[in-house]
Amino acid sequence: MAEAAKLGRAEGPRETFEFLLRRWLETHVRQLSTTPPPLATLMTRIALLVRLDPGEGGLTVLDPACGTGHLAAAATQEYDGPHLELLASERDPALAALASARLGFVTEGREVRTRIATADALREDPFAGVRADIALCNPPFNERDWGYEELATDQRWTHGLPPRTEPELAWVQHLLFHLKPGGVAVVVLPPAVASRKAGRRIRGSLLRTGALRAVVALPPGSAQPHSVSLQLWILRAAADGPAAAPPGQDALLVDATRFARPGAREPGPDWSAVGSLVLTAMKALDHSDLDPPEGAVRVPLLDLLDDEVDVTPGRYTASATETSGAELAAKWGGFGSLLSDLADQARHLSGLGFEDGTPQTTATVGDLVKAGALTLRAGQQPPETAAPTRGTVVPLLTIADLLLDGTPGGVLSADSAQAVAEEGDVVVAGVVRAFRAWVHEGPPMAVGPQLYILRVDPERLDARFLAGCLRAPANGRQAGTHASSSARVDIRRLQVLQLPLGSRRRTPRRFAASTPSRSCSPRQTVWAWSW
């Protein structure tokens, strides 16, 4: 509460409310499903782009399952024209109250008419006689008790009575029923709706009448449930008057699943890339002379209206992005180059001349530190304050950076950095899930907790030889507890080979010959073997 009070004094009531609402939603994340703001913004932009005959009469937006109002808020922010009307319903009174308060802040200072009803939109439609320009919806999934028995003769089912197991198709037809001619609905659906056998008759009718214009497969992590590649269905009511047009002869299918970001610091996909692909594809929706971008394809209705009526985008976009013969030839050439490099490295390493049966003695890093052959320095916890903006700074590498892409994700003031790797130092990650060792090349770099810097005495030890020994797969297993993926590796217990004098002189040169000449990074292998 102290944090909220401080925010309220610094920012204002709206920011304070959004902060408290976000904290409340994070507390109830397992019970509530919300629409992330980037997804809500994308849905709104699609609807505004695809609708026909916008005219000058303003905009009416409908969300029949509004939750805490993410979609209505996005529509308010994206539409800058006059006469905006927001219609929303939510069956949970607490969520409806939160949505009402939120939209009160979002629409402050604008002439916006807002009506939020506390009702089950399928069973008790609070806007039965209302038609909207756009409809946005992220309905509840897989609810069997959606009113199948009492709604069997409802006039909204113009494409057929939704089966009991297909509540999502009830929401689809509910949205279409409330659209003005030329109006557009964008709805979030689970991927199974595109292919389930029970819904193929309704999908077929939606395609034949031109109501289902496009399907977009989103990357996993776009919304709850985050492990599933959800879909956006773009539906449009037939227009009349000057904007009327015959039903389309194809549907646009867009596969944006490749823009997922597994392991990224921020959850969710690359929304910039997703938005660019989807909106570019939507611009080609009604223009047959425009080619859809890569990842999108127009599919003739004759190809979709088969025995399955499957509108899963990946089923059709995969063939459109198949690798060409020239690309395959280039990849085979690259593979041949890799094989040649591997043969060269094998030739160099085979020259090490270890004799079968000869025992190999080892020394620990701790022993080498005591002998003065190297020095050991542990990484530091970065300060919680903001990154320095003045003076000399050095990049800061952390374990989280290693697990992502190996690129330092922060900076430290050079004056405050206590553990800095110089060129030629060996850097070791001391945690099981990221265990690795490499020779640092390039400008100075600070390291964070659970990272260690080993600086060798070049007269007594070679850095590449040391890094190769430390990377041996058995080394990490012996020095780590492996009680969990976050278990610590005891750096001082890591083993380093002790070789005869002649081998000690030859081995580093052979390792260097078998190592790529480009700068080493945490993801490049210096060399390794199992003892």
C-alpha positions as semicolon CSV with decimal commas, in nm:
position;residue;x (nm);y (nm);z (nm)
1;M;0,000;0,000;0,000
2;A;0,291;0,235;0,070
3;E;0,411;0,176;-0,286
4;A;0,064;0,255;-0,421
5;A;0,042;0,571;-0,209
6;K;0,380;0,687;-0,339
7;L;0,268;0,615;-0,696
8;G;-0,056;0,806;-0,638
9;R;0,132;1,115;-0,527
10;A;0,376;1,094;-0,818
11;E;0,145;0,998;-1,107
12;G;-0,224;1,033;-1,036
13;P;-0,548;0,838;-0,976
14;R;-0,551;0,657;-1,312
15;E;-0,196;0,522;-1,276
16;T;-0,264;0,424;-0,916
17;F;-0,579;0,235;-1,017
18;E;-0,397;0,053;-1,299
19;F;-0,116;-0,040;-1,059
20;L;-0,357;-0,179;-0,799
21;L;-0,561;-0,362;-1,064
22;R;-0,245;-0,520;-1,207
23;R;-0,137;-0,637;-0,863
24;W;-0,483;-0,779;-0,797
25;L;-0,488;-0,966;-1,128
26;E;-0,140;-1,107;-1,059
27;T;-0,270;-1,239;-0,725
28;H;-0,567;-1,410;-0,896
29;V;-0,385;-1,517;-1,213
30;R;-0,497;-1,880;-1,173
31;Q;-0,864;-1,788;-1,144
32;L;-0,889;-1,513;-1,407
33;S;-0,804;-1,500;-1,774
34;T;-0,723;-1,155;-1,910
35;T;-0,634;-1,017;-2,252
36;P;-0,279;-0,875;-2,251
37;P;-0,270;-0,510;-2,367
38;P;-0,059;-0,582;-2,681
39;L;-0,309;-0,845;-2,794
40;A;-0,604;-0,615;-2,717
41;T;-0,440;-0,339;-2,922
42;L;-0,377;-0,574;-3,215
43;M;-0,736;-0,697;-3,213
44;T;-0,868;-0,342;-3,217
45;R;-0,642;-0,239;-3,505
46;I;-0,751;-0,541;-3,708
47;A;-1,118;-0,459;-3,656
48;L;-1,075;-0,091;-3,746
49;L;-0,876;-0,185;-4,057
50;V;-1,106;-0,456;-4,193
51;R;-1,453;-0,308;-4,133
52;L;-1,640;-0,178;-4,437
53;D;-1,802;0,164;-4,491
54;P;-1,689;0,330;-4,166
55;G;-1,879;0,649;-4,252
56;E;-1,888;0,944;-4,012
57;G;-2,146;0,822;-3,763
58;G;-1,900;0,732;-3,491
59;L;-1,807;0,390;-3,356
60;T;-1,995;0,139;-3,144
61;V;-1,781;-0,128;-2,978
62;L;-1,920;-0,446;-2,819
63;D;-1,747;-0,687;-2,581
64;P;-1,991;-0,945;-2,441
65;A;-1,736;-1,105;-2,206
66;C;-1,535;-0,802;-2,099
67;G;-1,366;-0,921;-1,778
68;T;-1,185;-0,616;-1,640
69;G;-1,221;-0,420;-1,964
70;H;-0,890;-0,468;-2,145
71;L;-1,046;-0,479;-2,493
72;A;-1,278;-0,182;-2,439
73;A;-0,986;0,019;-2,300
74;A;-0,777;-0,067;-2,609
75;A;-1,061;0,042;-2,838
76;T;-1,081;0,375;-2,657
77;Q;-0,709;0,433;-2,699
78;E;-0,697;0,331;-3,067
79;Y;-1,005;0,517;-3,190
80;D;-0,962;0,894;-3,203
81;G;-1,284;0,980;-3,386
82;P;-1,611;1,122;-3,252
83;H;-1,913;0,953;-3,093
84;L;-1,757;0,647;-2,935
85;E;-1,992;0,408;-2,758
86;L;-1,867;0,115;-2,549
87;L;-2,105;-0,173;-2,479
88;A;-1,983;-0,451;-2,252
89;S;-2,119;-0,725;-2,033
90;E;-1,964;-0,946;-1,767
91;R;-2,139;-1,208;-1,555
92;D;-1,908;-1,162;-1,255
93;P;-2,025;-0,851;-1,063
94;A;-1,677;-0,781;-0,920
95;L;-1,513;-0,787;-1,264
96;A;-1,793;-0,574;-1,410
97;A;-1,737;-0,314;-1,137
98;L;-1,363;-0,311;-1,204
99;A;-1,424;-0,273;-1,578
100;S;-1,660;0,017;-1,513
101;A;-1,405;0,194;-1,293
102;R;-1,127;0,132;-1,541
103;L;-1,320;0,270;-1,838
104;G;-1,414;0,569;-1,627
105;F;-1,046;0,656;-1,599
106;V;-0,963;0,568;-1,962
107;T;-1,244;0,779;-2,110
108;E;-1,191;1,077;-1,880
109;G;-1,198;1,400;-2,078
110;R;-1,362;1,240;-2,384
111;E;-1,723;1,222;-2,497
112;V;-1,765;0,847;-2,467
113;R;-2,086;0,668;-2,382
114;T;-2,022;0,358;-2,174
115;R;-2,273;0,087;-2,081
116;I;-2,156;-0,213;-1,881
117;A;-2,410;-0,480;-1,788
118;T;-2,372;-0,752;-1,528
119;A;-2,516;-1,048;-1,718
120;D;-2,441;-1,377;-1,890
121;A;-2,443;-1,254;-2,251
122;L;-2,536;-1,593;-2,400
123;R;-2,826;-1,667;-2,163
124;E;-2,946;-1,313;-2,092
125;D;-2,835;-1,091;-2,378
126;P;-2,839;-0,735;-2,237
127;F;-2,801;-0,579;-2,584
128;A;-3,049;-0,790;-2,780
129;G;-3,155;-0,517;-3,020
130;V;-2,820;-0,342;-3,055
131;R;-2,583;-0,360;-3,351
132;A;-2,214;-0,269;-3,325
133;D;-1,952;-0,152;-3,573
134;I;-1,686;-0,376;-3,422
135;A;-1,700;-0,656;-3,166
136;L;-1,401;-0,771;-2,966
137;C;-1,412;-1,076;-2,743
138;N;-1,194;-1,315;-2,544
139;P;-1,464;-1,557;-2,428
140;P;-1,432;-1,834;-2,169
141;F;-1,309;-2,161;-2,321
142;N;-1,442;-2,517;-2,293
143;E;-1,751;-2,434;-2,087
144;R;-2,002;-2,714;-2,139
145;D;-2,271;-2,544;-1,931
146;W;-2,325;-2,250;-2,166
147;G;-2,700;-2,284;-2,208
148;Y;-2,731;-2,549;-2,477
149;E;-3,076;-2,673;-2,369
150;E;-3,254;-2,343;-2,308
151;L;-3,104;-2,174;-2,617
152;A;-3,171;-2,450;-2,870
153;T;-3,418;-2,235;-3,070
154;D;-3,240;-1,902;-3,031
155;Q;-3,249;-1,679;-3,339
156;R;-2,875;-1,608;-3,315
157;W;-2,782;-1,953;-3,451
158;T;-2,809;-1,859;-3,819
159;H;-2,521;-2,095;-3,905
160;G;-2,654;-2,386;-3,701
161;L;-2,707;-2,480;-3,337
162;P;-2,365;-2,505;-3,173
163;P;-2,301;-2,852;-3,030
164;R;-2,283;-2,878;-2,653
165;T;-1,906;-2,928;-2,683
166;E;-1,858;-2,615;-2,898
167;P;-1,942;-2,314;-2,677
168;E;-1,687;-2,104;-2,866
169;L;-1,899;-2,129;-3,181
170;A;-2,192;-1,996;-2,980
171;W;-1,985;-1,687;-2,897
172;V;-1,885;-1,653;-3,264
173;Q;-2,247;-1,646;-3,378
174;H;-2,344;-1,416;-3,090
175;L;-2,086;-1,164;-3,213
176;L;-2,200;-1,191;-3,575
177;F;-2,563;-1,138;-3,470
178;H;-2,470;-0,805;-3,311
179;L;-2,274;-0,663;-3,607
180;K;-2,396;-0,389;-3,835
181;P;-2,365;-0,460;-4,210
182;G;-1,994;-0,451;-4,288
183;G;-1,906;-0,468;-3,919
184;V;-1,616;-0,680;-3,797
185;A;-1,569;-0,913;-3,501
186;V;-1,228;-1,029;-3,375
187;V;-1,241;-1,313;-3,124
188;V;-0,975;-1,514;-2,939
189;L;-1,029;-1,889;-2,969
190;P;-0,842;-2,208;-2,876
191;P;-0,685;-2,383;-3,176
192;A;-0,909;-2,690;-3,150
193;V;-1,210;-2,484;-3,268
194;A;-1,051;-2,467;-3,614
195;S;-1,053;-2,842;-3,665
196;R;-1,289;-3,023;-3,426
197;K;-1,523;-3,258;-3,605
198;A;-1,829;-3,141;-3,408
199;G;-1,801;-2,786;-3,545
200;R;-1,725;-2,852;-3,912
201;R;-2,083;-2,784;-4,029
202;I;-2,085;-2,438;-3,870
203;R;-1,733;-2,363;-3,995
204;G;-1,846;-2,457;-4,344
205;S;-2,143;-2,222;-4,325
206;L;-1,925;-1,937;-4,196
207;L;-1,691;-1,984;-4,492
208;R;-1,959;-2,022;-4,760
209;T;-2,139;-1,703;-4,651
210;G;-1,816;-1,506;-4,632
211;A;-1,856;-1,441;-4,259
212;L;-1,521;-1,599;-4,165
213;R;-1,267;-1,389;-4,351
214;A;-0,937;-1,473;-4,179
215;V;-0,775;-1,687;-3,909
216;V;-0,450;-1,589;-3,735
217;A;-0,244;-1,841;-3,538
218;L;-0,075;-1,655;-3,252
219;P;0,257;-1,756;-3,091
220;P;0,238;-1,951;-2,764
221;G;0,242;-1,711;-2,470
222;S;0,014;-1,453;-2,633
223;A;-0,256;-1,499;-2,367
224;Q;-0,375;-1,756;-2,117
225;P;-0,332;-2,050;-2,146
226;H;0,026;-1,952;-2,234
227;S;0,133;-2,298;-2,350
228;V;-0,120;-2,298;-2,636
229;S;-0,101;-2,127;-2,976
230;L;-0,431;-1,940;-2,961
231;Q;-0,608;-1,810;-3,271
232;L;-0,781;-1,492;-3,379
233;W;-1,089;-1,537;-3,596
234;I;-1,178;-1,230;-3,803
235;L;-1,547;-1,229;-3,896
236;R;-1,736;-0,973;-4,102
237;A;-2,107;-0,923;-4,155
238;A;-2,225;-0,888;-4,513
239;A;-2,244;-0,524;-4,619
240;D;-2,536;-0,361;-4,796
241;G;-2,571;-0,046;-5,004
242;P;-2,267;0,095;-5,189
243;A;-2,027;-0,112;-4,978
244;A;-2,198;-0,440;-5,064
245;A;-1,984;-0,701;-5,232
246;P;-2,027;-1,067;-5,319
247;P;-1,888;-1,315;-5,064
248;G;-1,518;-1,374;-5,098
249;Q;-1,395;-1,682;-5,278
250;D;-1,111;-1,743;-5,036
251;A;-1,004;-1,700;-4,674
252;L;-0,684;-1,548;-4,543
253;L;-0,483;-1,772;-4,310
254;V;-0,190;-1,622;-4,118
255;D;0,066;-1,818;-3,916
256;A;0,252;-1,595;-3,667
257;T;0,365;-1,877;-3,438
258;R;0,730;-1,829;-3,536
259;F;0,747;-1,507;-3,336
260;A;0,745;-1,680;-2,998
261;R;1,030;-1,584;-2,764
262;P;1,107;-1,883;-2,539
263;G;1,328;-1,789;-2,246
264;A;1,291;-1,414;-2,305
265;R;1,314;-1,175;-2,011
266;E;0,968;-1,036;-2,082
267;P;0,682;-1,285;-2,121
268;G;0,493;-1,307;-2,446
269;P;0,588;-1,307;-2,815
270;D;0,759;-1,042;-3,023
271;W;0,449;-0,824;-3,052
272;S;0,612;-0,581;-3,293
273;A;0,680;-0,861;-3,543
274;V;0,339;-1,021;-3,488
275;G;0,159;-0,690;-3,542
276;S;0,359;-0,609;-3,854
277;L;0,282;-0,947;-4,014
278;V;-0,086;-0,956;-3,923
279;L;-0,171;-0,598;-4,017
280;T;0,019;-0,623;-4,345
281;A;-0,175;-0,940;-4,424
282;M;-0,507;-0,773;-4,334
283;K;-0,437;-0,493;-4,583
284;A;-0,433;-0,758;-4,857
285;L;-0,757;-0,918;-4,735
286;D;-0,988;-0,750;-4,988
287;H;-0,730;-0,676;-5,256
288;S;-0,659;-0,975;-5,474
289;D;-0,385;-0,779;-5,653
290;L;-0,180;-0,760;-5,331
291;D;0,028;-1,061;-5,233
292;P;0,008;-1,157;-4,865
293;P;0,340;-1,142;-4,675
294;E;0,543;-1,451;-4,594
295;G;0,354;-1,653;-4,335
296;A;0,012;-1,565;-4,479
297;V;-0,175;-1,728;-4,764
298;R;-0,509;-1,698;-4,941
299;V;-0,680;-2,037;-4,951
300;P;-0,969;-2,092;-5,196
301;L;-1,292;-2,196;-5,031
302;L;-1,302;-2,507;-5,248
303;D;-0,985;-2,625;-5,073
304;L;-1,125;-2,548;-4,727
305;L;-1,473;-2,695;-4,774
306;D;-1,366;-3,059;-4,767
307;D;-1,467;-3,334;-4,526
308;E;-1,278;-3,173;-4,237
309;V;-1,325;-2,797;-4,298
310;D;-1,000;-2,740;-4,109
311;V;-0,900;-2,371;-4,097
312;T;-0,578;-2,417;-3,898
313;P;-0,331;-2,172;-4,061
314;G;-0,023;-2,392;-4,020
315;R;-0,179;-2,661;-4,234
316;Y;-0,174;-2,431;-4,538
317;T;0,108;-2,184;-4,478
318;A;0,370;-2,458;-4,437
319;S;0,354;-2,552;-4,805
320;A;0,379;-2,186;-4,903
321;T;0,707;-2,146;-4,717
322;E;0,881;-2,468;-4,818
323;T;1,255;-2,439;-4,870
324;S;1,350;-2,394;-5,235
325;G;1,595;-2,616;-5,420
326;A;1,858;-2,339;-5,422
327;E;1,822;-2,295;-5,045
328;L;1,857;-2,668;-4,991
329;A;2,170;-2,676;-5,206
330;A;2,319;-2,390;-5,003
331;K;2,238;-2,569;-4,677
332;W;2,402;-2,888;-4,801
333;G;2,709;-2,684;-4,895
334;G;2,721;-2,540;-4,543
335;F;2,683;-2,888;-4,399
336;G;2,978;-3,007;-4,607
337;S;3,187;-2,719;-4,474
338;L;3,099;-2,815;-4,117
339;L;3,202;-3,174;-4,182
340;S;3,535;-3,055;-4,323
341;D;3,594;-2,837;-4,015
342;L;3,508;-3,131;-3,791
343;A;3,759;-3,352;-3,970
344;D;4,029;-3,085;-3,928
345;Q;3,957;-3,056;-3,556
346;A;3,965;-3,433;-3,518
347;R;4,306;-3,437;-3,689
348;H;4,444;-3,174;-3,453
349;L;4,302;-3,334;-3,140
350;S;4,420;-3,681;-3,239
351;G;4,773;-3,543;-3,231
352;L;4,756;-3,501;-2,855
353;G;4,902;-3,849;-2,828
354;F;4,742;-3,976;-2,509
355;E;4,846;-4,337;-2,466
356;D;4,581;-4,593;-2,388
357;G;4,596;-4,709;-2,031
358;T;4,814;-4,422;-1,911
359;P;4,650;-4,271;-1,601
360;Q;4,583;-3,899;-1,622
361;T;4,643;-3,702;-1,303
362;T;4,446;-3,389;-1,225
363;A;4,463;-3,088;-1,000
364;T;4,170;-2,881;-0,877
365;V;4,118;-2,513;-0,942
366;G;4,167;-2,463;-0,570
367;D;4,507;-2,631;-0,589
368;L;4,610;-2,408;-0,880
369;V;4,499;-2,097;-0,691
370;K;4,713;-2,200;-0,393
371;A;5,009;-2,265;-0,625
372;G;4,975;-1,919;-0,779
373;A;4,907;-2,054;-1,130
374;L;4,582;-1,856;-1,146
375;T;4,368;-1,613;-0,950
376;L;3,995;-1,654;-0,883
377;R;3,743;-1,373;-0,853
378;A;3,366;-1,409;-0,797
379;G;3,105;-1,195;-0,973
380;Q;2,911;-0,929;-0,787
381;Q;2,544;-0,859;-0,727
382;P;2,446;-0,566;-0,952
383;P;2,300;-0,264;-0,772
384;E;1,922;-0,222;-0,767
385;T;1,946;0,138;-0,881
386;A;1,901;0,239;-1,244
387;A;2,183;0,183;-1,492
388;P;2,451;0,456;-1,489
389;T;2,410;0,725;-1,751
390;R;2,737;0,912;-1,696
391;G;3,103;0,819;-1,691
392;T;3,265;0,503;-1,825
393;V;3,053;0,190;-1,816
394;V;3,122;-0,178;-1,881
395;P;2,873;-0,442;-1,998
396;L;2,738;-0,670;-1,725
397;L;2,681;-1,042;-1,793
398;T;2,448;-1,242;-1,566
399;I;2,327;-1,602;-1,550
400;A;1,992;-1,486;-1,694
401;D;2,179;-1,345;-1,996
402;L;2,354;-1,680;-2,050
403;L;2,024;-1,867;-2,045
404;L;1,880;-1,621;-2,299
405;D;2,137;-1,559;-2,573
406;G;2,471;-1,497;-2,403
407;T;2,466;-1,122;-2,465
408;P;2,526;-0,894;-2,164
409;G;2,193;-0,739;-2,073
410;G;2,308;-0,455;-1,847
411;V;2,588;-0,215;-1,770
412;L;2,783;-0,111;-1,460
413;S;2,986;0,194;-1,382
414;A;3,351;0,112;-1,440
415;D;3,432;0,262;-1,099
416;S;3,188;0,037;-0,913
417;A;3,258;-0,286;-1,106
418;Q;3,452;-0,525;-0,881
419;A;3,475;-0,836;-1,100
420;V;3,578;-0,748;-1,454
421;A;3,696;-1,003;-1,713
422;E;3,979;-0,882;-1,933
423;E;4,076;-1,031;-2,269
424;G;4,231;-1,373;-2,215
425;D;4,057;-1,443;-1,883
426;V;3,856;-1,762;-1,838
427;V;3,492;-1,706;-1,734
428;V;3,302;-1,991;-1,566
429;A;2,928;-2,013;-1,493
430;G;2,888;-2,173;-1,152
431;V;2,531;-2,299;-1,173
432;V;2,424;-2,638;-1,306
433;R;2,164;-2,524;-1,559
434;A;2,410;-2,284;-1,726
435;F;2,744;-2,453;-1,655
436;R;3,006;-2,358;-1,911
437;A;3,354;-2,204;-1,941
438;W;3,510;-1,992;-2,213
439;V;3,801;-1,761;-2,286
440;H;3,683;-1,402;-2,289
441;E;3,781;-1,202;-2,595
442;G;3,692;-0,842;-2,651
443;P;3,656;-0,535;-2,427
444;P;3,633;-0,563;-2,045
445;M;3,310;-0,715;-1,912
446;A;3,172;-0,722;-1,557
447;V;3,012;-1,046;-1,435
448;G;2,723;-1,100;-1,197
449;P;2,656;-1,352;-0,918
450;Q;2,744;-1,719;-0,979
451;L;2,991;-1,620;-1,252
452;Y;3,365;-1,647;-1,187
453;I;3,679;-1,505;-1,347
454;L;4,000;-1,711;-1,365
455;R;4,314;-1,520;-1,463
456;V;4,606;-1,748;-1,548
457;D;4,979;-1,701;-1,515
458;P;5,073;-1,744;-1,885
459;E;5,416;-1,881;-1,789
460;R;5,255;-2,171;-1,603
461;L;4,913;-2,231;-1,763
462;D;4,737;-2,172;-2,096
463;A;4,389;-2,012;-2,083
464;R;4,245;-2,224;-2,367
465;F;4,378;-2,541;-2,209
466;L;4,222;-2,442;-1,876
467;A;3,884;-2,358;-2,034
468;G;3,880;-2,688;-2,221
469;C;3,950;-2,886;-1,904
470;L;3,683;-2,702;-1,709
471;R;3,421;-2,761;-1,981
472;A;3,460;-3,140;-1,967
473;P;3,106;-3,282;-1,914
474;A;3,210;-3,493;-1,616
475;N;3,364;-3,192;-1,446
476;G;3,040;-3,009;-1,380
477;R;2,871;-3,328;-1,261
478;Q;3,147;-3,396;-1,010
479;A;3,165;-3,041;-0,874
480;G;2,788;-2,974;-0,864
481;T;2,526;-3,115;-0,631
482;H;2,255;-3,142;-0,903
483;A;1,987;-3,136;-0,639
484;S;1,803;-2,897;-0,871
485;S;1,862;-2,703;-1,191
486;S;1,971;-2,404;-0,980
487;A;2,231;-2,606;-0,785
488;R;2,567;-2,440;-0,737
489;V;2,888;-2,568;-0,892
490;D;3,188;-2,549;-0,656
491;I;3,443;-2,382;-0,884
492;R;3,736;-2,476;-0,662
493;R;3,657;-2,846;-0,706
494;L;3,672;-2,839;-1,087
495;Q;3,949;-3,060;-1,224
496;V;4,235;-2,962;-1,459
497;L;4,456;-3,217;-1,632
498;Q;4,822;-3,242;-1,535
499;L;5,034;-3,332;-1,837
500;P;5,403;-3,408;-1,887
501;L;5,615;-3,110;-1,980
502;G;5,624;-3,187;-2,353
503;S;5,251;-3,239;-2,375
504;R;5,190;-2,930;-2,164
505;R;5,366;-2,726;-2,432
506;R;5,201;-2,895;-2,732
507;T;4,845;-2,931;-2,606
508;P;4,742;-2,562;-2,593
509;R;4,867;-2,508;-2,948
510;R;4,665;-2,804;-3,072
511;F;4,358;-2,680;-2,885
512;A;4,404;-2,336;-3,039
513;A;4,431;-2,491;-3,385
514;S;4,103;-2,677;-3,332
515;T;3,924;-2,369;-3,197
516;P;3,746;-2,118;-3,426
517;S;3,955;-1,804;-3,474
518;R;3,658;-1,571;-3,421
519;S;3,586;-1,427;-3,078
520;C;3,461;-1,678;-2,826
521;S;3,122;-1,627;-2,667
522;P;2,953;-1,823;-2,391
523;R;2,769;-2,031;-2,650
524;Q;3,077;-2,133;-2,850
525;T;3,261;-2,451;-2,759
526;V;3,633;-2,401;-2,698
527;W;3,691;-2,776;-2,666
528;A;3,582;-3,054;-2,438
529;W;3,624;-3,421;-2,378
530;S;3,498;-3,676;-2,127
531;W;3,758;-3,827;-1,898
